[in-house]
Amino acid sequence: MKAKVIVGMSGGVDSSVAAWLLKEQGYDVEGLFMKNWEQDDTEEYCAAAVDLADAQAVANQLNIPLHSVNFAQEYWQRVFTHFLNEYELGRTPNPDVLCNKEIKFNAFLKHALTLGADYIATGHYAKVSDGALLKAKDREKDQTYFLHAVDRDSLKKTLFPIGNYQKSEIREFAKELGLVTHDKKDSTGICFIGERRFKTFLNEFILARPGEIRSTRNELLGQHDGLMFYTLGQRQGLGIGGRQDSNEEPWYVVDKDLSTNTLIVAQGSNHPMLFSQGLICGPIHWLADCEDKMPLTCYAKTRYRQPEQACVISPENSGQHYVMFSDLQRAVTPGQYIVFYEKNQCLGGATIEQIIR
C-alpha cells in the first residue's frame, strides 16, 4: 500500500507544488486547508475564502481530495494570546515560530492522523533526514529558523517536498502545470492573519499607553504612541525630526523603560547602545543531542535574515543559558528567538530574554 500523506495546502504556490511533487513520487496524497483566524471575516484583510478557492482549484487539477478544518480556537489560545502578552510586556514576539509549533505541526498533525495519514507535508523550505532538521537547498528561502521549536516526533512524521529546490524552480513547475497559484505572491504579515496596518490592528486588542521619548542623556525629545509599537533598532516612525542641539544623524530605538513607560533613543547607526556582546535565553528546545556538550561552540542567528554568528552557549542555569558572541551583535531583541546551527543542521533554539551589552 502507498503511504498516505496529507499536505497542508494554504492556497499558495509552495504547498501546491509540494502536493504535486508527492503525487509524482508515488504517495497517496490528500490536501487539507486550515482556517485559523475568523475575527474579521467580512473585512478587507480576510483572504481565507480566496485561499481556499485556490487550494480547491489546485486539488481539483491534481485530482486529490481537499479537507478543511477550523483551528481558530487553538490558534487564539496557543498562539495569539501569547503574541498579545509579549507586546504588553514591551517585547517583540515572532508568532510564526509558535504557529508552526502549536498549529501546523501539532493540531494539524493530530488531525491528519485521525484521517489515516502516515505523514504530513507542508510547503516549507527545509529538509529532514533521520530526524535531523536541515537547511533547504535555497538558502535565501530556508525556513529552519521558524521551525526550530517543532517537536522531534512531529518532524519524524513530516515531509518537506520542496526543500531540495530553488524557489524559481517551484514557480516554474507551477507555471508548466498551469496551476492557478503559479504567480501568486508569497504571503507576508502575521501568521494566518496576514498584512495589517499594525498600529490599528494591535489597538483592537491592547490599550496603548503613550509616553515620553528620551535620549540616553535623559533629554525629552517627544512622545511615543505606546512601547508595543516600537522595536530595538527601529529608525522609522519616531517623529523626532531635526533638532538644533544635535547633529543630523538619524535616531534609533535603543531601549524601553517599562517602569516609566519611556522609549529611549540614540543617534547614529553605530551607537554603542545598539550593540550587545551576548544574551540570556530561556530553555533551549533541542533538535539535536547537545545537552551534554556544554559549553557548546556553534553558530546562531537572532533574526531570520541575519547571517550566522559564531557563539558559545553556557550550561543551563536555573532554566537559562548565557550565549556570548565572537563579534558584537546589533539590535538583539527580547521576545525574538535565537536559533543555533552547526554547518547544515539546525540544532534548536530559544526565546531571547535579555541582552548583555
RATA-V343119 format. One record per residue. N is the residue number from 0. RES is the residue in one letter. PSI is psi in whole degrees, 0 to 359 (NA if undefined). NEAR is the number of other ideal C-beta (glycine too) atoms within 8 Angstrom. D_CENTER is the distance of its C-alpha to the mean C-alpha in Angstrom with 2 decimals. Layout:
BEGIN
n: <N,N>
res: <RES,RES>
psi: <PSI,PSI>
near: <NEAR,NEAR>
d_center: <D_CENTER,D_CENTER>
END
This chain:
BEGIN
n: <0,1,2,3,4,5,6,7,8,9,10,11,12,13,14,15,16,17,18,19,20,21,22,23,24,25,26,27,28,29,30,31,32,33,34,35,36,37,38,39,40,41,42,43,44,45,46,47,48,49,50,51,52,53,54,55,56,57,58,59,60,61,62,63,64,65,66,67,68,69,70,71,72,73,74,75,76,77,78,79,80,81,82,83,84,85,86,87,88,89,90,91,92,93,94,95,96,97,98,99,100,101,102,103,104,105,106,107,108,109,110,111,112,113,114,115,116,117,118,119,120,121,122,123,124,125,126,127,128,129,130,131,132,133,134,135,136,137,138,139,140,141,142,143,144,145,146,147,148,149,150,151,152,153,154,155,156,157,158,159,160,161,162,163,164,165,166,167,168,169,170,171,172,173,174,175,176,177,178,179,180,181,182,183,184,185,186,187,188,189,190,191,192,193,194,195,196,197,198,199,200,201,202,203,204,205,206,207,208,209,210,211,212,213,214,215,216,217,218,219,220,221,222,223,224,225,226,227,228,229,230,231,232,233,234,235,236,237,238,239,240,241,242,243,244,245,246,247,248,249,250,251,252,253,254,255,256,257,258,259,260,261,262,263,264,265,266,267,268,269,270,271,272,273,274,275,276,277,278,279,280,281,282,283,284,285,286,287,288,289,290,291,292,293,294,295,296,297,298,299,300,301,302,303,304,305,306,307,308,309,310,311,312,313,314,315,316,317,318,319,320,321,322,323,324,325,326,327,328,329,330,331,332,333,334,335,336,337,338,339,340,341,342,343,344,345,346,347,348,349,350,351,352,353,354,355,356>
res: <M,K,A,K,V,I,V,G,M,S,G,G,V,D,S,S,V,A,A,W,L,L,K,E,Q,G,Y,D,V,E,G,L,F,M,K,N,W,E,Q,D,D,T,E,E,Y,C,A,A,A,V,D,L,A,D,A,Q,A,V,A,N,Q,L,N,I,P,L,H,S,V,N,F,A,Q,E,Y,W,Q,R,V,F,T,H,F,L,N,E,Y,E,L,G,R,T,P,N,P,D,V,L,C,N,K,E,I,K,F,N,A,F,L,K,H,A,L,T,L,G,A,D,Y,I,A,T,G,H,Y,A,K,V,S,D,G,A,L,L,K,A,K,D,R,E,K,D,Q,T,Y,F,L,H,A,V,D,R,D,S,L,K,K,T,L,F,P,I,G,N,Y,Q,K,S,E,I,R,E,F,A,K,E,L,G,L,V,T,H,D,K,K,D,S,T,G,I,C,F,I,G,E,R,R,F,K,T,F,L,N,E,F,I,L,A,R,P,G,E,I,R,S,T,R,N,E,L,L,G,Q,H,D,G,L,M,F,Y,T,L,G,Q,R,Q,G,L,G,I,G,G,R,Q,D,S,N,E,E,P,W,Y,V,V,D,K,D,L,S,T,N,T,L,I,V,A,Q,G,S,N,H,P,M,L,F,S,Q,G,L,I,C,G,P,I,H,W,L,A,D,C,E,D,K,M,P,L,T,C,Y,A,K,T,R,Y,R,Q,P,E,Q,A,C,V,I,S,P,E,N,S,G,Q,H,Y,V,M,F,S,D,L,Q,R,A,V,T,P,G,Q,Y,I,V,F,Y,E,K,N,Q,C,L,G,G,A,T,I,E,Q,I,I,R>
psi: <144,145,138,126,130,121,129,106,114,352,10,172,324,312,331,312,327,316,318,316,317,322,320,329,358,7,157,105,135,156,159,127,127,128,124,4,124,27,334,57,332,359,169,335,337,109,10,320,319,316,319,319,319,318,320,321,318,316,319,317,324,354,50,151,151,116,163,150,150,113,26,320,316,319,316,314,322,339,305,323,323,317,312,318,320,318,323,334,4,12,174,96,165,94,339,323,311,327,316,313,314,330,297,329,22,285,315,315,313,319,318,323,326,340,6,16,143,327,161,164,152,173,32,147,93,173,151,131,119,40,353,139,119,156,151,162,318,97,335,331,355,132,20,332,318,351,1,339,359,140,147,320,326,320,327,340,12,141,140,83,332,4,340,14,155,153,320,325,321,317,319,318,311,322,315,326,346,28,141,342,4,328,17,133,153,145,145,177,198,136,121,357,325,192,138,157,101,314,316,317,310,325,340,338,335,135,117,141,96,154,194,147,123,153,172,345,12,21,135,121,342,198,140,164,352,130,332,341,0,150,156,136,356,139,320,152,17,335,28,313,187,149,142,331,16,167,186,4,146,158,146,148,126,346,165,128,99,328,328,3,45,135,125,129,161,158,142,135,347,22,137,330,346,350,151,151,339,191,165,128,163,192,137,130,106,136,357,162,82,356,326,13,18,146,143,127,125,203,156,159,142,2,160,312,3,138,150,143,137,138,170,129,128,162,154,139,112,42,9,158,143,135,119,135,153,325,154,142,139,134,45,134,118,140,334,184,144,130,134,146,152,108,244,357,137,120,335,192,180,166,135,122,324,147,153,107,NA>
near: <3,6,8,12,15,15,16,14,14,12,15,13,15,13,15,17,16,15,17,12,11,14,11,6,7,5,11,8,13,14,16,16,15,14,12,10,10,8,4,7,7,4,6,3,9,10,7,10,7,8,12,12,9,14,16,10,9,16,13,7,9,10,4,10,6,12,10,9,10,9,12,10,7,11,15,9,8,10,14,9,9,11,12,10,8,11,13,8,8,8,9,11,11,10,12,8,12,14,13,13,11,11,17,10,14,11,10,15,12,8,10,11,9,6,10,5,11,6,12,15,14,11,14,12,12,14,11,13,6,3,7,9,13,13,11,17,8,10,7,5,9,11,10,14,12,11,13,16,10,13,8,8,6,11,13,8,10,14,9,14,11,14,13,6,10,8,10,6,8,13,11,8,12,13,10,6,10,6,13,7,12,11,7,10,4,7,7,5,7,8,7,10,9,10,5,10,5,7,9,8,10,12,9,5,6,10,4,11,7,7,12,11,14,11,10,9,4,5,6,6,10,9,7,13,7,10,12,10,11,11,8,12,10,10,8,4,6,13,5,9,4,5,7,4,3,7,4,3,8,7,10,14,14,11,7,11,9,8,4,7,9,10,13,14,15,12,11,8,7,5,11,6,10,13,9,11,9,11,15,12,12,9,8,13,9,9,12,9,6,12,6,5,6,10,7,9,6,11,10,13,13,13,7,6,3,8,4,8,13,9,14,8,12,11,6,10,8,4,6,11,14,11,14,9,13,5,6,7,12,7,8,11,13,9,11,13,13,13,12,17,14,8,4,4,11,15,12,13,14,12,8,16,9,7,10,10,7>
d_center: <36.43,33.24,30.00,28.19,24.56,22.67,20.00,17.22,18.33,16.31,19.02,17.31,18.88,16.73,17.35,20.88,21.76,20.26,22.77,25.53,25.03,25.27,28.36,29.85,29.37,31.46,29.15,29.97,27.02,26.04,23.17,21.38,19.83,17.73,18.22,16.09,17.03,20.69,21.28,22.48,23.64,26.32,24.43,23.54,19.77,20.16,19.80,19.79,23.46,23.09,20.24,22.42,25.39,23.77,22.63,26.19,27.78,26.05,26.97,30.50,30.80,29.64,31.92,29.48,29.11,26.14,25.42,23.50,22.24,21.13,18.52,18.48,20.05,17.72,14.65,16.54,17.70,14.86,11.75,13.22,15.93,13.75,11.78,15.34,16.79,14.53,15.48,19.04,19.04,18.29,14.92,11.64,8.92,5.15,5.75,3.30,4.44,7.66,7.96,8.18,10.43,12.56,12.91,12.41,13.81,15.99,17.54,17.53,18.94,21.59,22.61,22.91,25.12,27.39,27.81,29.09,26.19,26.47,22.92,19.86,18.09,15.10,14.50,11.77,12.91,13.76,17.02,18.56,22.04,24.11,21.16,19.43,15.94,16.73,15.38,16.00,19.13,17.41,15.92,14.79,12.58,11.73,8.42,9.58,7.25,4.58,8.04,9.83,10.38,12.02,15.77,18.09,20.34,17.77,17.10,20.89,21.01,18.39,19.17,17.08,19.90,18.49,17.40,20.88,20.93,20.15,18.50,21.97,23.54,21.41,22.48,26.01,26.14,25.16,27.73,30.44,29.90,30.10,26.97,26.33,22.68,23.68,23.21,20.60,18.01,14.36,12.38,10.56,9.93,8.71,7.79,11.47,12.96,12.75,14.12,16.11,18.63,16.48,19.49,21.29,18.54,18.01,21.80,22.18,20.81,21.39,24.66,24.24,26.56,27.80,29.15,30.45,29.04,30.92,31.22,31.13,34.92,34.56,35.77,34.93,33.28,32.13,30.20,26.50,25.25,23.29,21.25,18.12,18.14,17.99,15.85,17.43,18.53,18.64,21.74,21.93,23.21,25.15,28.47,30.55,32.33,35.20,37.39,40.91,40.48,37.49,36.73,34.76,31.55,28.41,27.06,23.67,22.08,22.71,22.70,22.86,25.88,25.07,28.68,30.12,27.23,27.57,25.26,26.41,26.46,28.12,29.38,28.44,25.37,26.80,27.68,27.66,25.65,22.59,22.68,22.34,23.80,21.58,19.58,19.84,17.07,17.36,18.24,16.58,15.36,17.29,17.05,20.23,23.47,23.21,24.29,27.88,27.37,26.83,27.02,24.71,24.51,21.49,18.78,15.44,12.80,11.52,9.06,7.68,11.02,13.28,16.09,16.53,18.86,21.69,21.71,23.59,22.27,24.99,26.09,24.69,26.70,26.51,23.00,21.70,21.54,22.54,20.82,23.05,22.41,25.15,24.45,23.54,19.90,19.18,17.24,15.56,14.01,14.45,11.76,9.06,8.87,11.46,11.34,14.84,16.54,20.14,21.08,19.32,17.93,14.76,16.54,13.97,12.31,12.67,12.06,13.86,16.88,19.29,20.10,23.40,25.11>
END
